[in-house]
């Protein structure tokens, strides 16, 4: 069994992302999960709590609940309380419109961080959120959020056309005393595929965003933590293990958190590697059909080598000279996961 925790993109944190429902009070133009007020159905708290117990035993230590809008998931406090009792750090990702004093009172002792969507200046935010009230209602809740003492930050979706608004977003985050600003590039998935064609940042816009964020990190390092969800070709060439593209596979008895730094539970109960929308070929399975411990055991034996072969194949392509220096690794890998698995099998031969 491996003793040393492998280097990953999440550092020493091992993340569980849960999307218990696609019910949302908004129908955002860019929503990767196609959530909306029309959606119904949700995973039970009992199912998720049982899975969390097993996941914690496998080495996962951080829970983030999204959706849909997590504040519309009625068992949210129970799920967060169970996670805290297991020793996990907890977070939710919200549009902020429902973060009233009543919700904050319930959340205060069970959530460590709240990440709030912020898609630029008020007009831009409202356009992306598909609501003329989105910004005003979110902003009206920030004073109570500060008073609650819960750490919070903002998530800014970067498109081909809104990098010029990043300075405003940074100033707003500083004024509101946020601790974190995460900048995530728009991906062509969910509603964005039809609503925002050609708006994901191209290689030039991505490079400008990377340079600007490196400058902002240096300027604001003691005031605001800035996270940009891009990878650099140079970094991935030097550190392939960060993206599961090293020369060796983990042992099949290694804790799952040493094999996968992030797991996603989708609203149908599927457990996927890394991110929402990953191909079901690499899925651990479904919580409705088996408990998580069994899913993890089966995945290590039967699918882990396929997953690592995929990562190594994609890594070889993106680190070839002439490809973009800055790019969205997560989207690149997710897209590749939907290609025929046979294209990646040869990469695994050297591990077996």
N, C-alpha and C positions, 0 to 999 in steps of 0.2 A: 504493500500500500504506500502511496506517495505520502511523505511527511511534510514536504515544503509546499505551501500553497502557491500555485502557479500565478505568474503575472498575467493580469487581465485588464481589459479596458475600464472596468469598474473599480480598479485598485484592489483593496482588500475587502470590499463590500460584495456580498452575494445577494442578488436582488430577485424578489418575486413580484411580478406585476399581475394584478388581478383586475379583470374587466367583468364584474359580476352581472352587468346588464348593459344593453344599448339604449336604454331609456334616457332621454336628455330633455332639458327644457329649451334647448336650441337645436337648430339644424344647420351647423356651420358648413360653409362652402368647402372647407378643406379637411373635414373630419375623416380620418383614416379608417375608422370603424363604422362609418355610415350611421352614426347614432342620431336619434331624433325623438320628438315627442310621440311619434306614432309607434315606436317599438314597445313590445311587451315581453314579459318573461324575464326571469332572473335566476341565477344559481342560488341554492339554499345556503344559509349560513352554516348549517351542520356539515354539509358537503365540504365547504371551503375551510372550516375550522379543522376538520379531520385532515385535510390535505396540508394545511399549515403546520400542524403538529409533525407530520412526516417530513415536510420540507425543512423545518428547523433541525430535525435530527440528521438531515443530509448536509447541514452546514450553511443553510441560507439564513441571513440575519437582517434583511431589510425588506419591508413590505411597502409597495406603492399601489394604491387603489385608484383606478380611473374608471372609464366607462365608455360611453354614457357619462352622465353627471353623477358622481358617487353620492352626493347629498340626497339624491332621489332613491337610493338603495336603503330601504328601511332598516335592515340588520347591520348597517355600517358600524354603529358603535360597538355592537357585540363582536364583530369581526376584528375591529381594531383592539378591543380589550383582550381578546384571545391572543392576538399577536404580541401585545405588550407582556402578557403573562408568560409567553414563551421566550421573552427576552429580545424580541425583534425591535428594531427601529421602525417607525411607521410614517407614512406620508400619504396624502391624497392629491390628485390633480383635478382641479375644479375650474369652471368658468367664473366662479366668484359671485355670481348673481344671487345665490341663495345663502351666502355666508352671513346670515343675520346673527344677532346676539344669542338667540335660542340655540342655533346650531353650534356656535362657538363654545357655549357653556358645556354642551355635551362632548365636544371634541377636545376640550382643553387638556384633559389628563390622559388622553389615549392617542393623540397624534403629535408627532414631533415636528413635522414640516407640512405646510400647505403650499402647493405650486399652483399659481393662478395664470390662466392664459391671458396674454396681452399682445395683440397683433398690430401694434403701432399706435399712431395718434387716434383720438376718438373716432373720427370719420372712417379711418381704415379698419379699426377694430370692429366697428359696427358692420361694415361691409362684409368682412370675413366671417363674422358671427351671424350674419343674416338677420340682424335685429337692430333697430334704431335705438333700443334701450340698453343694449348690452354693456357699453362702457360706463354709462352713468350709474347703473345699478351695481356693477362690480366696484367702481370707485367709491360709492357711498358706503360700502361695507369695510373699507380698509381701516378706518379709524378704530372700529371695534376690534378688528383683527389685531392691530398693533396693541391695543389695551389688553387683549387676551394673553399676550406673552408668547403665543405660538410663533415659532420661526416661519417665515414665509418668503417666497420668491416668485418670480414671473417667468413664464415660458413664452418666448417670442418666435413666431414662425417666420423664417426668412424666405422670401420669394425672389423672383428675378427682378422685382420692381420696388422693393421697400427697404433696401439697405440704407437709403438716405434718412429713414425714420429711426435708425438705431440710436443715434445721439439723443433724440427725444425720449426714447424708451429708457435709456440709461439714466437720464435726468429724472424721469418719473420714478424709476425704481429707487434712486437715491433719496428723492423727496419723501417717498413713502416708507423709507427705512427698511427696505427689503434686504435680505441677506444673500440672495442668489438671483442671477439672471442666466437662464438657459436659452441658448439660441439654436433652434432646431430647423434645418432646411425642410421646406415643403417637399412632400413625396407624392408621387402619382399613384395614389391608392384611395379606396373609398370614394367619398364624394368629390375629392379633388380631381379624380380622373375625368369627370365630365364637366365640373364647374370651373376648373382652373387649368385648362390646357396650356402648355408652353409657359407656365409660371414657376416651375421649379428652377432654382438658380443654376445657370450654366457654369462651365468651368472657369470663365473669367470672373463672373460675379462671386463665385465661391472663393476664388483666390483673393479678391478684394475683401470679402467678409473675413477671411482668415487673418489677413494682415491687420485689418482694423481691430479685430478682437484681440490679437496679440498686443497691440498698442494699448487698448483699453485695460487689459489685464495688468499691464505694467503700471498704468496710471492709477488704477483703482484697487490694487491688490489688498489694501487695508480697509477698503470701504464696501466693496461689492465683489462677490465671487462670480466670475463669468465662465460659463461652460459653453463651448461651441461644439456641436455634434458633427464635426467633420473629422476626417482622418487625413494625414499627410502620407504621401507615398514614401518619403524618406523615413518616417517613423515606422511604418509597417515593414519596410525592407530591413530595418535594423532590429525590430522586435516582432517577429512573426508570431510568437506565442501569444501575444496580446489578442490576436484574432484566430486562435486555434489552428495556426498554420505551421507549427513547429515540426520537428522531425520525429517525435514520438507521440504515441497515444497514452492517455492515462490508463492505469490498471483498471480492470473491470470491477475491483472491489474498492476503488477510491470513492470518497464521498462525492455525491453528484455535484455539489457546489464546486469541487475541484475540476470537474469535467465541463460544466456549463456555468458561467457566472450569472446568467439571467434566465429566468423562466417566465413564461406568460401563460396565464389561464384565461382563455377566451370565454365569451358568454355562453357557448354551447358545452363548456366543460373540457374542451381540448386543452392539453398542456403542450406548449410549443417552446422550442429554443429561442431565446434572445428577444424576439419582438412579434408584435401582432401581425398576422397575415403571412407568417412563415409557412412554407409548404407542409402539408400534412404528412408527406413522405418522411419527414424528419421528426414528426410528432412523437411525444412520449406515449400518447394514447389519450383516453378520455376518462375523466373522473367518475362518470356515470357507469363505466364498465369495469373498473378495477380501482383498488386503492392506490395512493400515490407510491407507496413503497414498492408494490409490485410493478407499477409502470416504470419506475426508476431502474429497478433490477433488469427488466426486459430491455430497456433502452440501452443500457451499458453493454449488454451482450449482443444485441441485434442491430442497433442503429447508430451507435456512437461512431463506429469507423466510417460509415457513410457520411455522417455530419462533418467529421474532420476532413474527409476527402473533399467534400464540397468547399470547405473553408480554404484548404490548401490550393485547390484548383483556382478559385477566385483570386486568392492572394497572388498566385503566380502571374495571373493576367494583369491585375491592377498595378503590380510593382514593376512591370516591364517598362523600360524607358520609352518615352513618347506618350504614355498615358497621363491623365491629369495629375498634377502634383497634389491638389487638394480635392477631396471628393467625399461623398456620403457612403461610407463603408456599409452601414446598416441597410440602406436601400439597395445597394449593389448586391449584397449577399442575399437579401430577401428575394430580389428579382431572380437571381441565379438559382435559388432553391426550387423555383417552379419549372426549371428546365429538366430535361430527361436525366434522371440520376445516373444512367449509364455513362454520361459524359464525364462524370467525376470519379468513376470507380478505379481507373488505372492509377490515380494519384495515391490510393491507399495501399498499393501493392508493397511498397517499401516498409510499411508498418507491420506487416503480418508475418 
